[in-house]
């Protein structure tokens, strides 16, 4: 394999692979040409295009190879690196209007850098060196790494070893002197089919009886025993219909799939945790710290939706109405709040024992809490500005080719100097982002990605020093400490 330098290299690198992918009950012969999958591949490819067009933002020199790599592969060495990750994420959100699928891998291996170091420190294991060797290999070829954390979980009130079906969390089912075999499933895996490798990780705090579930390892996405079941998204089959009006986003979409592991082998050199159950919670917490502030990407997607809302207001001839202006101000305020808390988390990063940097945990969770709510309000306001047509517009075939095409172009017109065709395109984009396919990336993912909203509130409660705040109040009010 040659090093990937641009979009064309990336597309070549994922072609002609032997992947088992099911979509709507059928085996997918070629994901690169499948109309439902192709838009997600194009979104991933934009991460390479940005590194070419804006190298100072989306590329960086590897500390392992000395050559330039995509920033999504970089281990953060300071707070500036964390901040530049956020700037890159927002930019890609603006360019794609959807999920570009590389943040999970970036956040996973940044977390693993410090966690493997600390496991080795306690147990004299080889995981940190294994990890650095693996990362050096990824840097050499500039590959895409996906992170696979979310298990299907079964009965949420029970730990993995307590489940009636032991496979409801990914686990080790066999071992030999060369490595381990794993079985189970990972749910809603972002961009897994578009990646080169995935890193599997435990999804929650584990007990001593859960040692077989405490496995972290790197696996090629085309390894023997892996099956992908592609996730449905609202209105996704519009990509298979003639014409392009009804898809909304003409170029890009996200990707989620369920991954089934049936006795998949992980060699020892690609194992970064193997039974150290007491470090599972540390890994989960550090991963979510990185990943929850990574949701500044939604500010970039929000920029697109706000732009669409402002455009449709203009096309409808109401852009100067005071209440329209006020709603657009509100959308921008909410969107910038998401971005501000994310970059504040990054700029208050701190050094770990292994030498890499991790962003502020409290502010990361505050950022993600805003994401779970503000995106929905921005979406509601976009629909408000769009009007009822966003949910009841005739099809693109009727608009362009049907017997009623002439009438539709007459009656779907807004302002005199704006043609009906452009108005329809913007309305479809708003539909796409708030009701259709990319609403998954902008709304549902904002709610459930990187853990539930309640998990973030729990972490905020843990990280806030409420006793310190009480002391501030007591000191200024003159309250004396009681014995």
N, C-alpha and C positions, 0 to 999 in steps of 0.2 A: 504493500500500500504506500502511495505517495502522500506527502503532507497536503492537507486541505488548505487552500489559500483563498477560495472564493465560492460563490454559489454553484458554479458549474462543477467544481471539484467535489463539493458536498453531494450534489445530486448523483454524480458518478459513484461516489463511495457507498451510497445506500441502494444502488441498483443491483439487480440480479442476485439478491440474497434469498436464502432458503428459509423464509419465515412462514409459520402456520398462523394465518389470520382469518378469523371468521367475522363476516359482516352480514347481518340480516340472514343468517343461516347458510351462507355460501362461503366457500374458500376464496380468498382474494388472490388472484394470479399475480398482479403487479400493483402494489400500493402506489407507485409513482404516477400511474395513469388512471387510478380509480377516481372518479369524479368527486366522491365524498371525502376521500383521504388526501387527495392532491392539494387542496387549499391549506391544510395543516402543514404539509411539507414545505410549501412556499413560505409560510410564516416562519418556520424554523430556518429556512435558507436566508431570510432577511438578517439573521444574526451574523452570518458571514458577510453579506453585502455591506452591512454597517461598518464592519471592521475594515473594509476596503475604502469606503467613502469617507469615514471619519475614524481613522486609525488611532488618533490620540484619545478617543472616547472608548472605542470597543476593542482595542488590542493593547497588549502589554508585553514586556520582555519576560520570558519564563526564567525563574531562578534556577531551574533544573537543566534546561537546554541552552539558555542564552539567546534563544531565537524568539521572535514575536509569535504570540499565541492569541487566541480569542480571549477577551476579558472574562468570559463565562468559565474559563478553565483556571483562572488565577486564584491563588491563595492570598487573601488580603494581608498585606504586610504593615498597614497603617490605616488610620481613619480616612485618609484621602482615598485609598483604594475602595473602602466601603462606600464612600460618597459617590465615587465614579461608577460603581456598580448601579447605584440608584439612578444616576443621570442617564446611563445607558438603558436601563429598564424603561424609564419614562419615554425616552426617544423611540424605542422599539414599539411601545404601546401606541405612540402617535403614528408610526409608520404602518402598523398592521391592523389596528383597531380590534385586536383580539389577543389571545394567549400565544406567545412565541415559544413557550415550552422548555426553556433552558434554565430557569431560575432554580428549580428543585435540585438538579444535579450540582449546580454551583454552591448552593447552600449546604447540601449534604457533605460534599468533600471538604468544605471549609470547616464544618463541625467535626468531621473525622480527623482532621489534622491535629487538633488539640486532644480529642478524646483518645485516639490511639496512643499518643504520647503519654498520657496519664495512666492508661492501662499498663503500658510497658513499664512505667516507673514503679508501679505497685507489684506487678506479677512477672517482670523480666521476660515479657513476650516479644515477638518480632513484628508486631502489627504496624508500628509506625514506619519501620523500614520497608515493610511490604507495601504500605500505602504510598510512600514516596516513590518507590520503584514503579508502582502502577501509574501514579500521576505523571512521572517522567515519560512513560510510554504514551500516555494520552497527549502530553504536550508535544512529543516528537511528531505526531501525526495530526495534531489539532482537531481532536475528535469530539463528539457529543457524548456526555455522560448523563444518564437519567438516574434520578433517585427514586427508589421504590420502598416506601415506608408503610403505607396504609394497608393493614391486613383487613380481611373481611369481617373478622371479630366475633361473629356468632352472637352468643348471649353476652351482652356488654357487662352484666353483673358478675361475670366469672373471669378468672385469670386464664391464660392459655392452657395450662395443664388441667384445668377444671372443666374444659369444654367436653361435651359428649363426643364430638368429632374433633380429634386432635389436630386435624389439618386446617382448622379455621384460622390459625395463625401459622405463618411460614416456620417450618421447623426442620431440624436435622433428622433424617430417618436412617442414615447409614454413614459409616466412617471407614476409611482405610488409611494407610500410611501416606497416601498422596493427597488426600483432601476429604471433603464431605459431600453428601448428597442431600438436597433439600426438597421438601414437598409443601404445597400450600397454594395460596393465591394472594395477589396484591390487587386492590381495587382502585379505580379511577386514576390510572397511571398516566400522567401528562407526558405526551410526546414520546412514549416508550418505543413505538414502532419507528419513529424518525431518528432514534438515537443509535449509537454504535455499541455502547455498553450501558449496563444499569448496575447500580449498587443497591443491594437489598439490605434493609435495616429493620430492627424491631420497632414496633409502633407505640409501645407503652412501657411503664415501669414493670420489671419482672421480679419474681421471687426465686428462691433457691431451687424450687421444684420446676422452674421454667428454663433451666439451662439449655435445653435443646432448642429453645426459641431465641436464645441470645446469639444470633449469627449475623455477622456483617461480612459481605463479600461482593466482589465484582464479577459480573457475568456478561459475556457477549450476548447481544439481544437475539442472535440467531443460534444460541446454544441448543443442543439436543434436549428435548423434554419440555420446551417452552411453547405454550399456545396463547395467542392473543385473541380476545373477543372484543371487537370494536364497540365503543359506546355510542348509543344513539344520542343525537342532539335535535332539539326542536327545529323543524323545517329543513333537516339536512338533505332530504331527497330532492329538494329544489335544485341542488347541484347536478342532479341527473336529468333534469328536465330541459327541454330546448329553450334557448334564449338565456339572457343573463340578468334581466330586470328584477326577477323575483328573489334572487339570492341576497340582495342587499349589499353585502361586501363582495365586490367583484373578484377579489384576489385571494383573501386570506380567511382562515378559520383555525380553531383550536383542535386539540385531539386528546381524548381520554380512552383508555382501554382497560379491561380486566386481564391480568396476566396469570395464567395457570402454570405452576411449576410441578412437573411430575418426575421426581428423582433426577433433578438437575445437579450436575457435578460442579463443585467449586474447588479448584486446586488450592493447596496450602498457600502458595505465593500470592493468591488473590483474596485471602481471608484476613479481615481486620478486627474481628471479634469472634470468639468461639467459646461460648459458655460463661463469659464474664458478665453474668446477669446483673451484678451490682452497678455496672456502668451503662446499662440500657437507658435509665432515666436521664443520665447526664447527656447522652447522645440525643435523645428526643428533645430535651430542653434546649440544647445548643442549636440543634437544627431549626427548631421553631423560632428561636431568637433571630437567627439569620433570615428565615423564610418569611416571618410575619412582617418584617420591615421591607422585604422584597416586593410586597404588594403595592409599593409606589408605582409599579407598572400600570395599575388601574388608573392612576392619575393621567398617564399617557393615553390610555383608552378613553378616559373621561374627556380629554381634550378633543378627541374626535367627535364624541357624542355632543358635547357643548357646541362645537363648530357646526354640526348638523342641525341642532336646534336653532341656532342663530340664523343659519342659512334658510331654514324653512320659514322662519318668522319673516325674513326679508322677502322670500318668494311669495308669501301670503300678503305682503304689503303692510305688515303691522310692526315692523322692526322699531319704529319710533314711539310706540305706545309705552307709557311709563311702566305699566305692570309687566310688559314683556321685558323691558330693560332690567327691571328689578329681579325677575326670575333668572335671567342670565347671570346677573351679579351673584345671586344666591348659588347657582350651579358652580360658578368659578370659586366662590368662597369655600364650598364643601370640597371641591377637587383639590385646591391648594392646601387644605387642612390635611388631607391624606398625604400629600407629598411632603409637607413640612414636618410632620411627625416621623415620617420615614427617614428623611435626611438628618433630622435631629438625633435619631437613634444611631445612625451611622457615624455622625461627627462626634458623638460621645463614646466611641468605641474604646476598647481597652485591650491590652496585650494578654494573651493566654500563656500558659507555661511552655507551650511548644513554640512560641514566638509569633504566631499569626494573630490577627486582630478579630475581635468579635464586637458587634454593635451592642448598644445598651438594651437590656432585656425589657425593662419597664416601658420604655418608649416604643419598642418594637410591638409590644402588645397593645399599647394605646393606638398606634398606627393601624393595626389590624382591626381593632374595635371600630375605628372610624370607617374602615373599608367595608365592614359588614353592614353598615347603615347608610353612609353617604352615597354610595353608588346607587342604591335603590331610590334615594330621593332625587338624585340627578336624573336617573332613568324616568322617574315619575314626572319630573318637570319637562323632560324632553318630549314625553308623550303629550303632556298638557299643551306645549307649544306646537306640536305637530297637528293636533286635532284628530278627529275620529277616523280619518282616512288611513291612519297608521295601522288600523286593525280591520279595515273592510275594503281595501282597494282591489279593484279587478286585476286579473292576472296580466303578466307581461305579454302573453300570447294574445289576449283580447286587446291589449293596448296597441300592440304593434302589427298584428297580422289578422286578427279576427274581423268579422263583419262589422263590429262596432268600433273599430279602431279610429275612424274619422271622428265619430261622436265623442269618444273618450278623450281624444286629444283636444277637442273643443271644450269639454266640460270639466276636465281636470287641470285646466290652466289657472294660474294665479294672477300675478301682476302682468301688465301688458307686455313688458319687455323681457319676461321670463317664459321660456317655452314649457309646455306641459311635461315633456320628456325629462327635463332636468328636475322638475318638481317631484315627479314620480321616483326618480333615482334616490333623492334625498329622503323621501318618506320611507322607501324600502330599507335604506341604511338604518334609520331610527328603529324601524321594526326589527331588523336583524339584530340590533344591539340590545333591545329591551324585551323582545318577545321571541325572537328567532334563534338562529344557530349561535351567534356570538353573544347572546344573553347568557349562555353557559359560562363563557369566559369572564364576562363583565359582572354578572349578578350572582349566579349560583356559586361559582368559584369564589367570589368575594365573601360569600357567607360561610362556606364550609372548608375552603382551602386552608391548609396549615393548622387544622384543628378547629373545633367548634367555637362559637363565640363565647360560650361559658368557660371553656378552657382558658381563653385569654383573660377573662375577668378573674378567674382563680389566680392566674399568674400575676396580674396587677395587684391583687390583694396581698400576695406573698411579698412582692417587691417593694411596695410602699411601706416606709417606716412610719407608721401612724403614731407611735410613741414619741418620736422626734417632733412631729407636728404638734402633738399635745403639749410638749415641753415649750415650744415656741409660744404657744398661746398663753400658757401659765406664766411664763416669764414676763411677758408684756402686760398681762392683766394684774400681776402682783399676787397670784395664787402661790401659796407656799406648799412645798412638797410635804405630804403626810408620811408619818412613820409607817 
